[in-house]
């Protein structure tokens, strides 16, 4: 399936009206597909795999803002720190430390989101509430990272009330910890994907990650 121009235009309009940023999830998609959205004006793209990002980035326009949205291993941080605009899945203090270390080496300030575990599934990564309480006060000590807010993924379920509750919980935690973020007055709340972004917007998302609605189902 080719890029859906109609879906892109519709979703982009929805997000602009809600004041939220669209990140087009381009994992497993070709450079040609990414360029198709780029030519429509899209600049923020999300990748899940370090190797894939490293291969695509040199082939694409330099003004693309790359978001790393997958689970990131510490030994691969050095490869993406020079090219990422936002690392969304920071799920441990040791990972934040490694990003800070590599940011110092690259002479960069790297924007990050802490990943919070809000779903019922045990498979998803992220901090729980007690871990956040311990970690968030320490982030200011890492001078080459800027924590802008939180990212979370809701349970994979058809129960809209549960999804809504999880998103609402994430927003509440962002509000609790906002004073520790780099921009306390406008924290980033990254929540919502192709299947649940409308609920996420209603619950205060400022950034959504959409792949299949734009690029079609992945193989």
C-alpha positions in Angstrom: 0.0 0.0 0.0 1.3 3.5 -0.9 1.2 6.4 1.5 -2.3 7.5 2.2 -2.4 11.2 1.3 -6.1 11.4 2.4 -5.3 10.0 5.9 -2.3 12.2 6.3 -4.2 15.4 5.5 -7.1 14.4 7.8 -4.9 13.4 10.7 -2.6 16.4 10.3 -5.6 18.7 10.5 -7.0 17.0 13.6 -3.6 17.3 15.3 -3.1 20.9 14.4 -6.6 21.7 15.8 -5.6 19.9 19.0 -2.2 21.6 19.2 -0.4 18.2 19.0 2.6 17.1 16.9 2.5 14.3 14.4 5.4 11.8 14.4 5.1 9.5 11.3 6.3 6.1 12.4 8.5 5.0 9.4 10.0 1.8 10.7 10.2 -0.9 8.1 9.2 1.7 5.5 11.3 2.7 2.5 13.1 5.9 1.8 10.7 6.4 -1.1 7.7 6.2 1.3 9.3 8.6 3.7 10.0 11.1 0.9 6.3 10.9 -0.2 5.3 12.2 3.3 8.2 14.6 3.4 7.0 16.2 0.1 3.6 16.7 1.7 5.3 18.7 4.5 5.9 16.1 7.1 9.2 16.6 9.0 9.0 14.5 12.1 9.6 10.7 11.7 9.9 8.0 14.2 12.2 4.9 14.0 12.4 1.9 16.3 15.6 0.3 15.3 19.1 1.8 15.4 20.5 0.1 12.4 17.6 1.0 10.2 17.8 4.6 11.3 21.5 4.7 10.5 20.9 3.4 7.0 18.0 5.7 6.2 19.2 9.0 7.7 22.0 9.7 5.2 19.7 9.1 2.3 17.1 11.6 3.3 16.8 15.4 3.7 18.9 16.9 6.5 15.9 18.9 7.9 14.0 15.7 8.9 13.6 15.6 12.7 14.2 12.0 13.8 12.5 10.6 16.9 13.8 7.3 18.3 10.8 5.6 19.7 11.9 2.0 20.2 13.6 0.3 23.1 17.1 1.6 23.2 20.2 -0.4 24.4 22.9 1.6 26.0 25.6 0.2 23.7 23.8 1.7 20.7 23.2 5.2 22.2 26.4 6.6 20.6 25.1 5.9 17.1 21.9 7.9 17.4 22.8 10.8 19.7 24.4 12.8 16.8 21.3 12.6 14.6 18.1 12.3 16.8 15.9 15.3 17.7 14.1 13.4 20.4 14.7 10.1 22.2 11.3 9.0 23.4 11.8 5.8 25.2 14.2 6.5 28.1 13.2 3.8 30.6 16.1 3.8 33.1 18.4 6.2 34.8 21.4 4.3 33.4 20.2 4.9 29.9 19.7 8.6 30.6 23.3 8.7 31.9 24.6 7.1 28.7 22.7 9.6 26.6 24.2 12.4 28.6 27.7 11.0 28.3 27.4 10.6 24.5 25.8 14.0 24.2 28.8 15.5 26.0 31.1 13.7 23.5 29.0 15.1 20.6 28.8 18.6 22.1 25.1 18.4 21.9 22.1 18.9 24.2 19.8 15.9 23.6 16.0 16.1 24.2 14.4 13.1 25.8 11.2 11.7 27.2 11.0 9.3 30.1 8.9 6.3 29.2 6.2 5.5 31.8 4.6 2.1 32.1 0.8 2.8 32.1 -0.5 -0.4 30.4 -1.6 -3.6 32.1 0.6 -5.7 29.9 3.9 -6.7 31.5 5.7 -6.6 28.1 6.0 -2.8 27.8 9.0 -1.0 29.2 9.0 2.1 31.4 9.1 3.6 34.9 6.4 3.0 37.4 5.2 5.7 39.7 7.6 5.0 42.6 10.6 4.8 40.2 9.6 8.2 38.7 9.4 9.8 42.2 13.1 8.7 42.7 14.4 9.4 39.3 12.8 12.7 38.2 14.5 14.9 40.9 17.8 13.7 39.5 17.4 14.6 35.9 18.6 18.2 36.3 22.1 16.8 37.2 22.5 15.5 33.6 23.5 18.8 31.9 23.5 17.5 28.3 20.0 16.1 28.3 16.8 17.9 28.5 13.8 15.9 29.7 10.7 17.5 28.1 8.1 15.1 29.4 6.8 11.6 29.4 5.8 9.0 26.8 3.5 6.1 27.4 1.6 3.3 25.6 -1.8 2.2 26.5 -2.9 -1.4 26.8 -3.6 -3.2 23.6 -7.4 -3.6 24.2 -10.7 -2.7 22.7 -11.8 -1.3 26.0 -11.9 2.4 25.4 -12.6 3.2 29.1 -9.4 1.4 30.1 -7.3 3.2 27.4 -8.8 6.5 28.4 -8.0 5.8 32.1 -4.4 5.0 31.3 -3.9 8.1 29.2 -5.5 10.2 31.9 -3.1 8.7 34.4 -0.1 9.6 32.3 -1.3 13.2 32.0 -1.7 13.4 35.7 1.8 12.1 36.3 3.2 14.7 33.8 1.4 17.4 35.7 2.9 16.1 39.0 6.4 16.2 37.7 6.3 19.1 35.2 8.3 21.4 37.5 11.4 19.2 36.9 11.1 19.4 33.1 13.1 21.7 30.8 10.0 23.5 29.8 7.6 23.2 32.8 4.9 25.4 31.3 4.6 23.2 28.1 5.5 19.6 28.9 5.4 17.0 26.2 2.8 14.2 26.7 3.6 11.6 24.0 0.7 9.2 23.9 -1.6 7.8 21.1 -0.9 5.6 18.1 -2.9 4.7 15.0 -5.6 2.7 17.0 -6.1 5.1 19.9 -4.8 8.6 19.0 -8.3 10.1 19.0 -8.7 9.1 22.7 -5.2 10.3 23.4 -6.0 13.8 21.9 -9.1 14.0 24.0 -7.0 13.2 27.1 -4.4 15.9 26.4 -1.7 14.3 24.2 0.7 16.8 22.7 2.5 14.3 20.4 1.1 11.2 18.7 3.0 8.4 16.9 1.2 7.2 13.8 2.4 4.5 11.3 -0.1 2.2 9.7 -2.8 4.8 9.0 -0.2 6.7 7.0 2.0 4.0 5.5 -0.3 1.0 5.5 0.1 -2.2 7.5 3.7 -3.5 7.9 4.7 -6.8 6.5 
